[in-house]
Amino acid sequence: MGRRGRGFTEAKVAALSVALLIVLGGLTPASAGSSAVEPFSAGRSSPTMAQAPWRLPVAADELRPFARPPSPWGPGHRGVDLGPLSVGATIRAPTDGEVSFTGVVVDRPVLSIRHGKGYLSSFEPVETTLEVGDRVSAGDPAGTLAASSGHCDAPCLHWGVRLYGEYINPLLLTGDVEASVLLPLGDE
């Protein structure tokens, strides 16, 4: 294989390594050379807020896993479903943050929390007494599971997490999913 082919393979391995570090939290897109800007407005949330370790928002099994959509508007499962649960189950903040949204989306009550460093969690169907701007700490009660319109066969919590606007598997943040292993690419 000529020098040109080997360099291309090394470049692909380097790009995959950087992508893996971003997903696992070792780098932020900004530190990896991206021009991504943290989606915070002044006064609403501090990008420098202390980050506590992430935990599951409720003690439950994974009923339906994360499935990244092939395109921004394509089909997929942009979070994980946790359950089975009882309606009224307490849903807790997975880490420190600030409430950024509470309300009904389509036919389900939704709670969203900004966690700093580009992370945003959304929980549905969740009813809450919290208001936009309220601060929560890891493990604080954030709301209760509401009756669902059939998203799961049994009552469940849908938990989605976005990092700089892109959906990621929330279980990567809690350590409940094994990290991917990079293998060497074969000669092309």
Residue pairs with C-beta under 8 A, 6 or more apart in sequence:
1 187
5 187
5 188
8 188
9 185
9 187
9 188
12 185
13 182
13 184
13 185
16 182
17 182
18 27
18 32
20 179
20 180
20 182
21 27
21 32
22 28
22 29
22 32
23 168
23 172
23 180
24 172
24 179
25 173
28 36
28 117
28 118
29 36
29 118
29 164
30 36
30 37
30 38
36 118
36 164
38 47
38 117
38 118
38 164
39 118
39 120
39 164
39 165
40 46
40 47
40 114
40 116
44 98
44 100
44 114
44 133
45 97
45 98
45 100
45 114
45 116
46 116
47 116
47 117
47 118
48 116
49 96
49 97
49 98
49 115
49 116
50 96
51 95
51 96
51 115
51 116
51 117
52 95
52 96
52 137
52 138
53 95
53 138
54 94
54 95
54 138
54 170
54 173
54 174
55 92
55 94
55 95
55 138
55 139
55 174
56 82
56 94
56 174
56 176
57 82
57 91
57 92
57 93
57 94
57 121
57 123
57 142
57 157
57 159
58 82
58 85
58 89
58 90
58 91
58 92
58 145
58 157
60 82
60 83
60 84
60 85
60 156
60 157
61 82
61 83
61 84
62 80
62 81
62 82
62 171
62 176
63 81
63 82
63 83
63 84
63 152
63 154
63 156
64 77
64 80
64 81
64 152
64 156
65 77
65 80
65 169
66 77
66 78
66 79
66 80
66 167
66 168
66 169
66 170
66 171
67 76
67 77
68 76
68 167
68 169
69 75
69 76
69 78
69 167
70 76
76 167
78 160
78 167
79 122
79 158
79 159
79 160
79 161
79 167
79 170
80 158
80 159
80 169
80 170
80 171
81 151
81 152
81 156
81 157
81 158
81 159
82 156
82 157
82 159
83 152
83 154
83 155
83 156
83 157
84 152
84 154
84 155
84 156
85 145
85 154
85 155
85 156
85 157
86 145
86 155
87 144
87 145
87 146
87 147
87 155
88 144
88 145
89 144
89 145
89 155
89 157
90 141
90 143
90 144
91 111
91 123
91 126
91 141
91 142
91 143
91 144
91 145
91 157
92 139
92 140
92 141
92 142
93 113
93 136
93 137
93 138
93 139
93 140
93 142
94 115
94 121
94 138
94 159
94 170
94 173
94 174
95 115
95 119
95 138
95 173
96 115
96 116
96 135
96 136
96 137
96 138
97 113
97 114
97 115
97 116
97 119
97 121
97 135
97 136
98 113
98 114
98 133
98 134
98 135
98 136
99 111
99 112
99 113
99 128
99 130
99 131
99 132
99 133
99 134
99 135
99 136
99 142
100 112
100 113
100 114
100 120
100 132
101 110
101 111
101 112
101 122
101 132
102 109
102 110
102 111
102 112
102 128
102 130
102 131
102 132
103 109
103 110
104 110
105 124
107 149
108 124
108 125
108 146
108 148
108 149
108 151
109 124
109 125
109 126
109 127
109 128
109 146
110 122
110 123
110 124
110 125
110 126
111 122
111 123
111 124
111 126
111 128
111 130
111 142
111 143
112 120
112 121
112 122
112 123
113 120
113 121
113 123
113 136
113 142
114 120
115 121
118 163
118 164
119 161
119 162
119 163
119 173
120 161
120 162
121 159
121 160
121 161
121 170
122 159
122 160
122 161
122 162
123 142
123 143
123 157
123 158
123 159
124 151
124 157
124 158
125 145
125 146
125 147
125 148
125 149
125 151
125 158
126 142
126 143
126 144
126 145
126 146
126 157
127 143
127 144
127 146
128 142
128 143
128 144
129 143
130 136
130 142
130 143
136 142
145 155
145 157
147 155
148 155
148 156
151 158
159 170
160 167
160 170
161 167
161 168
161 169
161 170
161 173
162 168
169 177
171 177
172 179
